[in-house]
Amino acid sequence: MKKGRIFAIGALVLILIFTYRFFAIYTVRSGECKPHEGGSYLPFPPRGVHRAKPIVVVTYNIAGHDELLDGEHVRKLADAINQLHPDIVGLQEVHRGTWQARFHDQLKELATRTGMHGYFAPSYVQHGGGFGNAILTRGELLGELVHPLPSVGEPRTLIEALIRIDGQPINVYVTHLTTWGSLNKRNRAEQLECLAHHVRTSRYPYILLGDFNNIIGSEEIARFRHENGSQLCGVEIGDTFHSILGNRRIDYIFADHGWACANARVPHIGPSDHWPVVIDMWWNREDAHAQ
């Protein structure tokens, strides 16, 4: 009898949480994709670059909501990031001022603990707090845009940022695609198509970082790799997400074909249910993106 009551209470709590999210957060934005045309927000014209020195690029879903149960979660994340010595980090599931993060600003704390510059873009806001994606970089953030992605369920967005590192401009895109497994397969395919439209507008060497919530062998990822004109950096790197239900690879770094990518790795560090994906990259085409 007692177990049955506990089960009933648990089921009721889950129903209440889903009902709240359904009416307060979830959205339907199918068909919405508006790539930025012309690059007018950029502070100087595109030009060719040549990088002999590699930069270290990371994508990392930090599971920021875990701070609710672990007050040391963000410190542990910063320790993991510092071990990687990155130049650019794309972050997903970042909380700023939400109850899941104990109303803390996770990006501000990560920036302070890593000594990097940061930018946060909420995919949605609630009760004065935000949940979304972010960028950390040792370089200079010159401009940022936030693009809504076609979404069914939890809203999703794409950050487009112009970063100058060692005097050279790079477009960095960061995103987190929708979940719900096969139920949202069509929406993820639409989001991937939208991402392809966005990166094709870049006037600079670009990098696309994100949690795509899609395994590498899926039809949607195969179509994206074929159609978007980018290269996948680190094809055979193993799993990036781990849970009691099994491990799989769902986190990716895509890049303009002018980039050389090497030493792809997935260090098993940090407190998140995702491991960071790390790539050494350098630009080796002076003709690309030149006027």
C-alpha atoms as an extended CHARMM CRD file, in Angstrom:
* protein
*
       291  EXT
         1         1  MET       CA              0.0000000000        0.0000000000        0.0000000000  PROA      1               0.0000000000
         2         2  LYS       CA              2.8000000000        2.3820000000        0.9290000000  PROA      2               0.0000000000
         3         3  LYS       CA              4.6980000000        1.6270000000       -2.3030000000  PROA      3               0.0000000000
         4         4  GLY       CA              1.5510000000        2.2080000000       -4.3110000000  PROA      4               0.0000000000
         5         5  ARG       CA              1.0430000000        5.6130000000       -2.6720000000  PROA      5               0.0000000000
         6         6  ILE       CA              4.6620000000        6.6120000000       -3.3720000000  PROA      6               0.0000000000
         7         7  PHE       CA              4.2550000000        5.5410000000       -6.9970000000  PROA      7               0.0000000000
         8         8  ALA       CA              1.0340000000        7.5320000000       -7.3190000000  PROA      8               0.0000000000
         9         9  ILE       CA              2.6470000000       10.6540000000       -5.8410000000  PROA      9               0.0000000000
        10        10  GLY       CA              5.6320000000       10.2760000000       -8.1650000000  PROA      10              0.0000000000
        11        11  ALA       CA              3.3680000000        9.8690000000      -11.1790000000  PROA      11              0.0000000000
        12        12  LEU       CA              1.3820000000       12.9470000000      -10.1580000000  PROA      12              0.0000000000
        13        13  VAL       CA              4.5580000000       15.0170000000       -9.8270000000  PROA      13              0.0000000000
        14        14  LEU       CA              5.6920000000       13.9560000000      -13.3040000000  PROA      14              0.0000000000
        15        15  ILE       CA              2.2980000000       14.8250000000      -14.7720000000  PROA      15              0.0000000000
        16        16  LEU       CA              2.3800000000       18.2570000000      -13.1130000000  PROA      16              0.0000000000
        17        17  ILE       CA              5.9150000000       18.9260000000      -14.3910000000  PROA      17              0.0000000000
        18        18  PHE       CA              4.9870000000       17.8960000000      -17.9300000000  PROA      18              0.0000000000
        19        19  THR       CA              1.7950000000       19.9630000000      -17.8240000000  PROA      19              0.0000000000
        20        20  TYR       CA              3.7360000000       23.0290000000      -16.6670000000  PROA      20              0.0000000000
        21        21  ARG       CA              6.3700000000       22.6050000000      -19.3700000000  PROA      21              0.0000000000
        22        22  PHE       CA              3.7380000000       21.9530000000      -22.0340000000  PROA      22              0.0000000000
        23        23  PHE       CA              1.8410000000       25.1730000000      -21.3570000000  PROA      23              0.0000000000
        24        24  ALA       CA              4.6540000000       27.4570000000      -20.1100000000  PROA      24              0.0000000000
        25        25  ILE       CA              7.6840000000       26.4370000000      -22.2060000000  PROA      25              0.0000000000
        26        26  TYR       CA              6.8880000000       24.2380000000      -25.1860000000  PROA      26              0.0000000000
        27        27  THR       CA              6.2840000000       25.8310000000      -28.5570000000  PROA      27              0.0000000000
        28        28  VAL       CA              5.6160000000       24.9790000000      -32.1840000000  PROA      28              0.0000000000
        29        29  ARG       CA              7.8340000000       26.9020000000      -34.6130000000  PROA      29              0.0000000000
        30        30  SER       CA              7.8890000000       24.5390000000      -37.5540000000  PROA      30              0.0000000000
        31        31  GLY       CA              9.1900000000       26.1730000000      -40.7150000000  PROA      31              0.0000000000
        32        32  GLU       CA             10.9400000000       29.0710000000      -38.9540000000  PROA      32              0.0000000000
        33        33  CYS       CA             14.4630000000       29.5000000000      -40.2810000000  PROA      33              0.0000000000
        34        34  LYS       CA             15.9140000000       32.9430000000      -40.9660000000  PROA      34              0.0000000000
        35        35  PRO       CA             19.6530000000       32.8740000000      -41.7370000000  PROA      35              0.0000000000
        36        36  HSD       CA             21.4450000000       36.1910000000      -41.4710000000  PROA      36              0.0000000000
        37        37  GLU       CA             22.1780000000       37.4510000000      -44.9730000000  PROA      37              0.0000000000
        38        38  GLY       CA             25.1130000000       39.6340000000      -45.8890000000  PROA      38              0.0000000000
        39        39  GLY       CA             26.9900000000       39.7210000000      -42.5860000000  PROA      39              0.0000000000
        40        40  SER       CA             26.1240000000       43.3880000000      -41.9560000000  PROA      40              0.0000000000
        41        41  TYR       CA             26.5870000000       42.9910000000      -38.2000000000  PROA      41              0.0000000000
        42        42  LEU       CA             30.2570000000       42.1130000000      -38.6590000000  PROA      42              0.0000000000
        43        43  PRO       CA             32.7240000000       44.9000000000      -37.8770000000  PROA      43              0.0000000000
        44        44  PHE       CA             35.0990000000       44.3930000000      -40.8280000000  PROA      44              0.0000000000
        45        45  PRO       CA             35.0220000000       42.6850000000      -44.2450000000  PROA      45              0.0000000000
        46        46  PRO       CA             35.9070000000       39.0210000000      -44.6510000000  PROA      46              0.0000000000
        47        47  ARG       CA             39.4180000000       38.0810000000      -45.6250000000  PROA      47              0.0000000000
        48        48  GLY       CA             41.5480000000       34.9980000000      -46.0350000000  PROA      48              0.0000000000
        49        49  VAL       CA             43.4720000000       33.7260000000      -43.0530000000  PROA      49              0.0000000000
        50        50  HSD       CA             46.2900000000       31.3070000000      -42.4740000000  PROA      50              0.0000000000
        51        51  ARG       CA             46.8610000000       29.6560000000      -39.1130000000  PROA      51              0.0000000000
        52        52  ALA       CA             49.9800000000       27.5950000000      -38.5690000000  PROA      52              0.0000000000
        53        53  LYS       CA             49.2650000000       27.3670000000      -34.8400000000  PROA      53              0.0000000000
        54        54  PRO       CA             46.3720000000       25.0780000000      -33.8690000000  PROA      54              0.0000000000
        55        55  ILE       CA             43.5040000000       26.2110000000      -31.7020000000  PROA      55              0.0000000000
        56        56  VAL       CA             41.7670000000       23.8380000000      -29.2970000000  PROA      56              0.0000000000
        57        57  VAL       CA             38.0100000000       23.6890000000      -29.8870000000  PROA      57              0.0000000000
        58        58  VAL       CA             35.5290000000       22.0160000000      -27.5350000000  PROA      58              0.0000000000
        59        59  THR       CA             31.8110000000       21.2820000000      -27.4980000000  PROA      59              0.0000000000
        60        60  TYR       CA             30.3610000000       20.3580000000      -24.1050000000  PROA      60              0.0000000000
        61        61  ASN       CA             26.8320000000       19.7710000000      -22.8540000000  PROA      61              0.0000000000
        62        62  ILE       CA             27.2590000000       20.6950000000      -19.1830000000  PROA      62              0.0000000000
        63        63  ALA       CA             23.8790000000       19.4520000000      -17.8410000000  PROA      63              0.0000000000
        64        64  GLY       CA             23.5380000000       22.6710000000      -15.8530000000  PROA      64              0.0000000000
        65        65  HSD       CA             20.3930000000       21.4910000000      -14.0730000000  PROA      65              0.0000000000
        66        66  ASP       CA             22.5600000000       19.0750000000      -12.0670000000  PROA      66              0.0000000000
        67        67  GLU       CA             23.6000000000       22.0360000000       -9.9270000000  PROA      67              0.0000000000
        68        68  LEU       CA             20.2500000000       21.6990000000       -8.1540000000  PROA      68              0.0000000000
        69        69  LEU       CA             21.5040000000       18.5190000000       -6.4450000000  PROA      69              0.0000000000
        70        70  ASP       CA             25.2540000000       19.2090000000       -6.5190000000  PROA      70              0.0000000000
        71        71  GLY       CA             26.3930000000       22.6320000000       -5.3990000000  PROA      71              0.0000000000
        72        72  GLU       CA             29.8990000000       21.8570000000       -6.7010000000  PROA      72              0.0000000000
        73        73  HSD       CA             28.7020000000       21.0380000000      -10.2230000000  PROA      73              0.0000000000
        74        74  VAL       CA             29.9270000000       24.2500000000      -11.8980000000  PROA      74              0.0000000000
        75        75  ARG       CA             33.2910000000       24.1470000000      -10.1240000000  PROA      75              0.0000000000
        76        76  LYS       CA             33.7840000000       20.5920000000      -11.3850000000  PROA      76              0.0000000000
        77        77  LEU       CA             32.8500000000       21.7040000000      -14.9020000000  PROA      77              0.0000000000
        78        78  ALA       CA             35.4000000000       24.5200000000      -14.7540000000  PROA      78              0.0000000000
        79        79  ASP       CA             38.0700000000       22.1070000000      -13.5390000000  PROA      79              0.0000000000
        80        80  ALA       CA             37.3180000000       19.8130000000      -16.4990000000  PROA      80              0.0000000000
        81        81  ILE       CA             37.4290000000       22.6880000000      -19.0020000000  PROA      81              0.0000000000
        82        82  ASN       CA             40.7040000000       23.9790000000      -17.5750000000  PROA      82              0.0000000000
        83        83  GLN       CA             42.2770000000       20.5560000000      -18.1090000000  PROA      83              0.0000000000
        84        84  LEU       CA             41.6120000000       20.9130000000      -21.8460000000  PROA      84              0.0000000000
        85        85  HSD       CA             43.3050000000       24.3340000000      -22.2790000000  PROA      85              0.0000000000
        86        86  PRO       CA             40.7290000000       25.3750000000      -24.9070000000  PROA      86              0.0000000000
        87        87  ASP       CA             40.5850000000       28.4240000000      -27.1400000000  PROA      87              0.0000000000
        88        88  ILE       CA             36.8590000000       28.0800000000      -27.9290000000  PROA      88              0.0000000000
        89        89  VAL       CA             34.1740000000       26.1570000000      -26.0110000000  PROA      89              0.0000000000
        90        90  GLY       CA             30.5680000000       25.7420000000      -27.1300000000  PROA      90              0.0000000000
        91        91  LEU       CA             28.2820000000       24.9790000000      -24.1820000000  PROA      91              0.0000000000
        92        92  GLN       CA             24.7830000000       23.5290000000      -24.0640000000  PROA      92              0.0000000000
        93        93  GLU       CA             22.2300000000       23.2130000000      -21.2340000000  PROA      93              0.0000000000
        94        94  VAL       CA             23.4940000000       26.3430000000      -19.5330000000  PROA      94              0.0000000000
        95        95  HSD       CA             21.3410000000       27.9790000000      -16.8370000000  PROA      95              0.0000000000
        96        96  ARG       CA             21.3470000000       31.6120000000      -15.8120000000  PROA      96              0.0000000000
        97        97  GLY       CA             19.2510000000       32.5180000000      -12.7860000000  PROA      97              0.0000000000
        98        98  THR       CA             16.9220000000       29.4960000000      -12.9090000000  PROA      98              0.0000000000
        99        99  TRP       CA             15.7770000000       27.5060000000       -9.8850000000  PROA      99              0.0000000000
       100       100  GLN       CA             17.5410000000       24.4130000000      -11.3220000000  PROA      100             0.0000000000
       101       101  ALA       CA             20.8310000000       26.3210000000      -10.9640000000  PROA      101             0.0000000000
       102       102  ARG       CA             19.9480000000       27.6220000000       -7.4880000000  PROA      102             0.0000000000
       103       103  PHE       CA             19.4470000000       31.0000000000       -9.2340000000  PROA      103             0.0000000000
       104       104  HSD       CA             23.1700000000       31.2170000000      -10.0330000000  PROA      104             0.0000000000
       105       105  ASP       CA             24.7010000000       32.5600000000      -13.2580000000  PROA      105             0.0000000000
       106       106  GLN       CA             26.5400000000       29.5030000000      -14.5390000000  PROA      106             0.0000000000
       107       107  LEU       CA             28.2420000000       31.2100000000      -17.4590000000  PROA      107             0.0000000000
       108       108  LYS       CA             29.5540000000       34.0340000000      -15.2850000000  PROA      108             0.0000000000
       109       109  GLU       CA             31.0200000000       31.5280000000      -12.8280000000  PROA      109             0.0000000000
       110       110  LEU       CA             32.5500000000       29.4180000000      -15.5940000000  PROA      110             0.0000000000
       111       111  ALA       CA             34.0700000000       32.4940000000      -17.2220000000  PROA      111             0.0000000000
       112       112  THR       CA             35.5540000000       33.5750000000      -13.9000000000  PROA      112             0.0000000000
       113       113  ARG       CA             36.9500000000       30.1410000000      -13.0750000000  PROA      113             0.0000000000
       114       114  THR       CA             38.4310000000       29.5900000000      -16.5550000000  PROA      114             0.0000000000
       115       115  GLY       CA             39.6200000000       33.1430000000      -17.2180000000  PROA      115             0.0000000000
       116       116  MET       CA             37.7670000000       33.2080000000      -20.5410000000  PROA      116             0.0000000000
       117       117  HSD       CA             35.2900000000       35.6110000000      -22.1480000000  PROA      117             0.0000000000
       118       118  GLY       CA             31.7050000000       34.4100000000      -22.3100000000  PROA      118             0.0000000000
       119       119  TYR       CA             28.3960000000       34.9380000000      -24.0890000000  PROA      119             0.0000000000
       120       120  PHE       CA             25.0500000000       33.3750000000      -23.1320000000  PROA      120             0.0000000000
       121       121  ALA       CA             21.9100000000       33.1240000000      -25.2800000000  PROA      121             0.0000000000
       122       122  PRO       CA             18.6970000000       31.7640000000      -23.7690000000  PROA      122             0.0000000000
       123       123  SER       CA             16.5610000000       29.3930000000      -25.7900000000  PROA      123             0.0000000000
       124       124  TYR       CA             13.7370000000       30.2250000000      -23.3990000000  PROA      124             0.0000000000
       125       125  VAL       CA             13.1960000000       32.2180000000      -20.2070000000  PROA      125             0.0000000000
       126       126  GLN       CA             11.0640000000       31.4920000000      -17.1680000000  PROA      126             0.0000000000
       127       127  HSD       CA             10.5880000000       33.3470000000      -13.8800000000  PROA      127             0.0000000000
       128       128  GLY       CA             13.4210000000       35.7170000000      -14.7140000000  PROA      128             0.0000000000
       129       129  GLY       CA             15.9430000000       32.9840000000      -15.5350000000  PROA      129             0.0000000000
       130       130  GLY       CA             17.2020000000       31.5960000000      -18.8160000000  PROA      130             0.0000000000
       131       131  PHE       CA             18.1800000000       28.2240000000      -20.2860000000  PROA      131             0.0000000000
       132       132  GLY       CA             20.2100000000       27.8490000000      -23.4470000000  PROA      132             0.0000000000
       133       133  ASN       CA             23.6120000000       27.8290000000      -25.1080000000  PROA      133             0.0000000000
       134       134  ALA       CA             26.8250000000       29.7410000000      -24.4660000000  PROA      134             0.0000000000
       135       135  ILE       CA             30.3520000000       30.3510000000      -25.6820000000  PROA      135             0.0000000000
       136       136  LEU       CA             33.6170000000       30.6260000000      -23.7810000000  PROA      136             0.0000000000
       137       137  THR       CA             36.7490000000       31.8450000000      -25.5480000000  PROA      137             0.0000000000
       138       138  ARG       CA             40.1760000000       33.2220000000      -24.8050000000  PROA      138             0.0000000000
       139       139  GLY       CA             39.7050000000       35.3850000000      -27.9120000000  PROA      139             0.0000000000
       140       140  GLU       CA             37.7180000000       38.5750000000      -28.3790000000  PROA      140             0.0000000000
       141       141  LEU       CA             33.9570000000       38.4270000000      -28.9280000000  PROA      141             0.0000000000
       142       142  LEU       CA             33.2410000000       40.9430000000      -31.6930000000  PROA      142             0.0000000000
       143       143  GLY       CA             29.5490000000       40.2910000000      -32.3930000000  PROA      143             0.0000000000
       144       144  GLU       CA             26.7750000000       37.8440000000      -31.5960000000  PROA      144             0.0000000000
       145       145  LEU       CA             23.3960000000       36.9000000000      -33.0460000000  PROA      145             0.0000000000
       146       146  VAL       CA             20.7800000000       34.4650000000      -31.7370000000  PROA      146             0.0000000000
       147       147  HSD       CA             18.6390000000       32.6260000000      -34.2750000000  PROA      147             0.0000000000
       148       148  PRO       CA             15.4680000000       30.7220000000      -33.3320000000  PROA      148             0.0000000000
       149       149  LEU       CA             15.3530000000       27.2300000000      -34.7940000000  PROA      149             0.0000000000
       150       150  PRO       CA             12.1980000000       25.4770000000      -35.9610000000  PROA      150             0.0000000000
       151       151  SER       CA             11.0560000000       23.7610000000      -32.7640000000  PROA      151             0.0000000000
       152       152  VAL       CA              8.3470000000       21.3660000000      -31.6440000000  PROA      152             0.0000000000
       153       153  GLY       CA              8.4160000000       21.1240000000      -27.8670000000  PROA      153             0.0000000000
       154       154  GLU       CA             11.2030000000       22.8680000000      -25.9670000000  PROA      154             0.0000000000
       155       155  PRO       CA             12.4020000000       25.9360000000      -27.9270000000  PROA      155             0.0000000000
       156       156  ARG       CA             15.8410000000       25.6600000000      -29.5110000000  PROA      156             0.0000000000
       157       157  THR       CA             18.2050000000       28.3420000000      -30.8240000000  PROA      157             0.0000000000
       158       158  LEU       CA             21.5150000000       28.8240000000      -32.6100000000  PROA      158             0.0000000000
       159       159  ILE       CA             24.2590000000       31.2280000000      -31.5120000000  PROA      159             0.0000000000
       160       160  GLU       CA             26.2370000000       32.8720000000      -34.2950000000  PROA      160             0.0000000000
       161       161  ALA       CA             29.3060000000       34.6730000000      -32.9530000000  PROA      161             0.0000000000
       162       162  LEU       CA             32.2720000000       36.3880000000      -34.5160000000  PROA      162             0.0000000000
       163       163  ILE       CA             35.4310000000       35.7190000000      -32.5010000000  PROA      163             0.0000000000
       164       164  ARG       CA             38.8920000000       37.1340000000      -33.1250000000  PROA      164             0.0000000000
       165       165  ILE       CA             41.7430000000       34.9120000000      -31.9770000000  PROA      165             0.0000000000
       166       166  ASP       CA             45.3620000000       35.9160000000      -32.5140000000  PROA      166             0.0000000000
       167       167  GLY       CA             44.1410000000       38.6860000000      -34.8050000000  PROA      167             0.0000000000
       168       168  GLN       CA             42.0680000000       36.3890000000      -37.0370000000  PROA      168             0.0000000000
       169       169  PRO       CA             38.2390000000       36.3370000000      -37.3300000000  PROA      169             0.0000000000
       170       170  ILE       CA             36.2550000000       33.0910000000      -36.9800000000  PROA      170             0.0000000000
       171       171  ASN       CA             32.5080000000       32.5070000000      -37.1090000000  PROA      171             0.0000000000
       172       172  VAL       CA             31.4420000000       30.1360000000      -34.3300000000  PROA      172             0.0000000000
       173       173  TYR       CA             27.9740000000       28.5660000000      -34.2080000000  PROA      173             0.0000000000
       174       174  VAL       CA             26.6470000000       26.7730000000      -31.1120000000  PROA      174             0.0000000000
       175       175  THR       CA             23.3960000000       24.8390000000      -30.8490000000  PROA      175             0.0000000000
       176       176  HSD       CA             21.4350000000       22.1230000000      -29.0540000000  PROA      176             0.0000000000
       177       177  LEU       CA             18.8540000000       20.2280000000      -31.0960000000  PROA      177             0.0000000000
       178       178  THR       CA             15.5750000000       18.8500000000      -29.8480000000  PROA      178             0.0000000000
       179       179  THR       CA             15.1890000000       15.6260000000      -27.8550000000  PROA      179             0.0000000000
       180       180  TRP       CA             12.3180000000       13.0880000000      -27.6530000000  PROA      180             0.0000000000
       181       181  GLY       CA             14.0950000000       10.4400000000      -29.7320000000  PROA      181             0.0000000000
       182       182  SER       CA             12.2440000000        9.1370000000      -32.7770000000  PROA      182             0.0000000000
       183       183  LEU       CA              9.1340000000       11.1430000000      -31.8420000000  PROA      183             0.0000000000
       184       184  ASN       CA             10.9130000000       14.3250000000      -32.8960000000  PROA      184             0.0000000000
       185       185  LYS       CA             12.8880000000       12.8880000000      -35.7910000000  PROA      185             0.0000000000
       186       186  ARG       CA             11.1580000000       15.1320000000      -38.3220000000  PROA      186             0.0000000000
       187       187  ASN       CA             11.7640000000       18.2770000000      -36.2690000000  PROA      187             0.0000000000
       188       188  ARG       CA             15.4730000000       17.4690000000      -35.8320000000  PROA      188             0.0000000000
       189       189  ALA       CA             15.7630000000       16.9610000000      -39.5880000000  PROA      189             0.0000000000
       190       190  GLU       CA             14.1970000000       20.4000000000      -40.0760000000  PROA      190             0.0000000000
       191       191  GLN       CA             16.6060000000       21.9160000000      -37.5570000000  PROA      191             0.0000000000
       192       192  LEU       CA             19.5860000000       20.3310000000      -39.3100000000  PROA      192             0.0000000000
       193       193  GLU       CA             18.3950000000       21.7250000000      -42.6280000000  PROA      193             0.0000000000
       194       194  CYS       CA             18.1570000000       25.1440000000      -40.9840000000  PROA      194             0.0000000000
       195       195  LEU       CA             21.7010000000       24.8270000000      -39.6050000000  PROA      195             0.0000000000
       196       196  ALA       CA             22.9450000000       24.0810000000      -43.1250000000  PROA      196             0.0000000000
       197       197  HSD       CA             21.3140000000       27.2920000000      -44.3840000000  PROA      197             0.0000000000
       198       198  HSD       CA             22.9350000000       29.3020000000      -41.5940000000  PROA      198             0.0000000000
       199       199  VAL       CA             26.5250000000       28.1040000000      -42.0130000000  PROA      199             0.0000000000
       200       200  ARG       CA             26.3300000000       28.6430000000      -45.7710000000  PROA      200             0.0000000000
       201       201  THR       CA             25.8480000000       32.3870000000      -45.1070000000  PROA      201             0.0000000000
       202       202  SER       CA             29.1320000000       32.6690000000      -43.1860000000  PROA      202             0.0000000000
       203       203  ARG       CA             31.6460000000       35.1130000000      -44.6610000000  PROA      203             0.0000000000
       204       204  TYR       CA             34.4300000000       33.8240000000      -42.4230000000  PROA      204             0.0000000000
       205       205  PRO       CA             35.9720000000       30.4470000000      -41.6450000000  PROA      205             0.0000000000
       206       206  TYR       CA             33.3360000000       28.8040000000      -39.4680000000  PROA      206             0.0000000000
       207       207  ILE       CA             32.9690000000       26.1140000000      -36.8200000000  PROA      207             0.0000000000
       208       208  LEU       CA             29.6550000000       24.5400000000      -35.7700000000  PROA      208             0.0000000000
       209       209  LEU       CA             29.4820000000       23.0420000000      -32.2530000000  PROA      209             0.0000000000
       210       210  GLY       CA             26.6090000000       21.2590000000      -30.6070000000  PROA      210             0.0000000000
       211       211  ASP       CA             24.6210000000       18.4910000000      -29.0320000000  PROA      211             0.0000000000
       212       212  PHE       CA             22.6080000000       17.2100000000      -31.9900000000  PROA      212             0.0000000000
       213       213  ASN       CA             20.7080000000       14.5310000000      -30.0290000000  PROA      213             0.0000000000
       214       214  ASN       CA             21.2570000000       12.2330000000      -32.9900000000  PROA      214             0.0000000000
       215       215  ILE       CA             23.6030000000        9.2760000000      -33.4820000000  PROA      215             0.0000000000
       216       216  ILE       CA             26.2110000000        9.4380000000      -36.2110000000  PROA      216             0.0000000000
       217       217  GLY       CA             24.6020000000        6.6080000000      -38.1940000000  PROA      217             0.0000000000
       218       218  SER       CA             21.1870000000        8.2600000000      -38.4000000000  PROA      218             0.0000000000
       219       219  GLU       CA             19.5620000000        9.2480000000      -41.6760000000  PROA      219             0.0000000000
       220       220  GLU       CA             19.3180000000       12.8930000000      -40.5640000000  PROA      220             0.0000000000
       221       221  ILE       CA             23.0430000000       13.2010000000      -39.7730000000  PROA      221             0.0000000000
       222       222  ALA       CA             23.9640000000       11.4450000000      -43.0260000000  PROA      222             0.0000000000
       223       223  ARG       CA             21.8270000000       13.9180000000      -45.0010000000  PROA      223             0.0000000000
       224       224  PHE       CA             23.2860000000       16.8660000000      -43.1010000000  PROA      224             0.0000000000
       225       225  ARG       CA             26.8520000000       15.7380000000      -43.7930000000  PROA      225             0.0000000000
       226       226  HSD       CA             26.0080000000       15.3960000000      -47.4750000000  PROA      226             0.0000000000
       227       227  GLU       CA             24.1140000000       18.6610000000      -47.9400000000  PROA      227             0.0000000000
       228       228  ASN       CA             25.5900000000       21.3230000000      -45.6830000000  PROA      228             0.0000000000
       229       229  GLY       CA             29.0730000000       21.5350000000      -47.1940000000  PROA      229             0.0000000000
       230       230  SER       CA             30.8770000000       21.0880000000      -43.8540000000  PROA      230             0.0000000000
       231       231  GLN       CA             33.3210000000       18.4640000000      -42.7240000000  PROA      231             0.0000000000
       232       232  LEU       CA             32.8010000000       16.4050000000      -39.5910000000  PROA      232             0.0000000000
       233       233  CYS       CA             35.8600000000       16.7430000000      -37.3690000000  PROA      233             0.0000000000
       234       234  GLY       CA             36.4810000000       13.5060000000      -35.5240000000  PROA      234             0.0000000000
       235       235  VAL       CA             34.4570000000       10.7860000000      -37.2240000000  PROA      235             0.0000000000
       236       236  GLU       CA             35.5770000000        7.8390000000      -35.1080000000  PROA      236             0.0000000000
       237       237  ILE       CA             35.7500000000        9.2270000000      -31.5740000000  PROA      237             0.0000000000
       238       238  GLY       CA             33.4070000000        6.8910000000      -29.7160000000  PROA      238             0.0000000000
       239       239  ASP       CA             30.5450000000        7.7700000000      -27.4010000000  PROA      239             0.0000000000
       240       240  THR       CA             30.0080000000       11.2600000000      -26.0160000000  PROA      240             0.0000000000
       241       241  PHE       CA             26.9200000000       10.6720000000      -23.8520000000  PROA      241             0.0000000000
       242       242  HSD       CA             26.6800000000        8.1660000000      -21.0160000000  PROA      242             0.0000000000
       243       243  SER       CA             23.7380000000        7.0250000000      -18.9000000000  PROA      243             0.0000000000
       244       244  ILE       CA             22.3250000000        3.9520000000      -17.2050000000  PROA      244             0.0000000000
       245       245  LEU       CA             20.3090000000        3.3420000000      -20.3890000000  PROA      245             0.0000000000
       246       246  GLY       CA             23.4400000000        3.1350000000      -22.5290000000  PROA      246             0.0000000000
       247       247  ASN       CA             26.1090000000        5.2400000000      -24.2040000000  PROA      247             0.0000000000
       248       248  ARG       CA             26.0620000000        6.8880000000      -27.6230000000  PROA      248             0.0000000000
       249       249  ARG       CA             27.6600000000        9.6180000000      -29.7250000000  PROA      249             0.0000000000
       250       250  ILE       CA             25.4030000000       12.6950000000      -30.0860000000  PROA      250             0.0000000000
       251       251  ASP       CA             27.8460000000       15.6430000000      -29.7650000000  PROA      251             0.0000000000
       252       252  TYR       CA             29.6030000000       17.0310000000      -32.8480000000  PROA      252             0.0000000000
       253       253  ILE       CA             32.0860000000       19.5300000000      -34.2160000000  PROA      253             0.0000000000
       254       254  PHE       CA             31.5300000000       20.4400000000      -37.8730000000  PROA      254             0.0000000000
       255       255  ALA       CA             33.7610000000       22.8850000000      -39.7360000000  PROA      255             0.0000000000
       256       256  ASP       CA             34.4000000000       24.7250000000      -42.9550000000  PROA      256             0.0000000000
       257       257  HSD       CA             36.5140000000       22.6400000000      -45.3600000000  PROA      257             0.0000000000
       258       258  GLY       CA             39.4200000000       25.0790000000      -45.0170000000  PROA      258             0.0000000000
       259       259  TRP       CA             40.0830000000       23.7720000000      -41.5110000000  PROA      259             0.0000000000
       260       260  ALA       CA             42.5060000000       20.9710000000      -40.8020000000  PROA      260             0.0000000000
       261       261  CYS       CA             41.2970000000       18.8570000000      -37.8580000000  PROA      261             0.0000000000
       262       262  ALA       CA             43.5110000000       16.5910000000      -35.7940000000  PROA      262             0.0000000000
       263       263  ASN       CA             43.8010000000       14.7720000000      -32.4760000000  PROA      263             0.0000000000
       264       264  ALA       CA             40.0430000000       14.3320000000      -31.9930000000  PROA      264             0.0000000000
       265       265  ARG       CA             39.3030000000       13.0280000000      -28.5150000000  PROA      265             0.0000000000
       266       266  VAL       CA             36.5770000000       12.5600000000      -25.9140000000  PROA      266             0.0000000000
       267       267  PRO       CA             38.1610000000       12.8180000000      -22.4510000000  PROA      267             0.0000000000
       268       268  HSD       CA             36.1220000000       11.0200000000      -19.8090000000  PROA      268             0.0000000000
       269       269  ILE       CA             36.1570000000       13.9310000000      -17.3940000000  PROA      269             0.0000000000
       270       270  GLY       CA             33.6810000000       16.2550000000      -15.7190000000  PROA      270             0.0000000000
       271       271  PRO       CA             30.4040000000       15.8110000000      -13.8090000000  PROA      271             0.0000000000
       272       272  SER       CA             28.0060000000       15.9940000000      -16.7720000000  PROA      272             0.0000000000
       273       273  ASP       CA             26.2880000000       13.0460000000      -18.4520000000  PROA      273             0.0000000000
       274       274  HSD       CA             28.1090000000       14.2390000000      -21.5950000000  PROA      274             0.0000000000
       275       275  TRP       CA             31.8550000000       14.1260000000      -22.0880000000  PROA      275             0.0000000000
       276       276  PRO       CA             33.5280000000       17.0410000000      -23.8770000000  PROA      276             0.0000000000
       277       277  VAL       CA             34.5260000000       16.6240000000      -27.5260000000  PROA      277             0.0000000000
       278       278  VAL       CA             37.9460000000       18.1760000000      -28.2220000000  PROA      278             0.0000000000
       279       279  ILE       CA             39.6240000000       18.9160000000      -31.5820000000  PROA      279             0.0000000000
       280       280  ASP       CA             42.8780000000       20.6460000000      -32.5430000000  PROA      280             0.0000000000
       281       281  MET       CA             42.1960000000       22.8500000000      -35.5900000000  PROA      281             0.0000000000
       282       282  TRP       CA             44.0580000000       25.2210000000      -37.8710000000  PROA      282             0.0000000000
       283       283  TRP       CA             43.0250000000       27.0910000000      -41.0150000000  PROA      283             0.0000000000
       284       284  ASN       CA             45.1710000000       26.1060000000      -44.0030000000  PROA      284             0.0000000000
       285       285  ARG       CA             43.4970000000       27.7820000000      -46.9930000000  PROA      285             0.0000000000
       286       286  GLU       CA             44.4170000000       31.3930000000      -47.6340000000  PROA      286             0.0000000000
       287       287  ASP       CA             42.0770000000       31.6430000000      -50.6360000000  PROA      287             0.0000000000
       288       288  ALA       CA             38.8370000000       30.6560000000      -48.8430000000  PROA      288             0.0000000000
       289       289  HSD       CA             36.5450000000       33.5180000000      -47.7850000000  PROA      289             0.0000000000
       290       290  ALA       CA             38.9200000000       36.0830000000      -49.2870000000  PROA      290             0.0000000000
       291       291  GLN       CA             37.4620000000       38.9840000000      -51.2640000000  PROA      291             0.0000000000
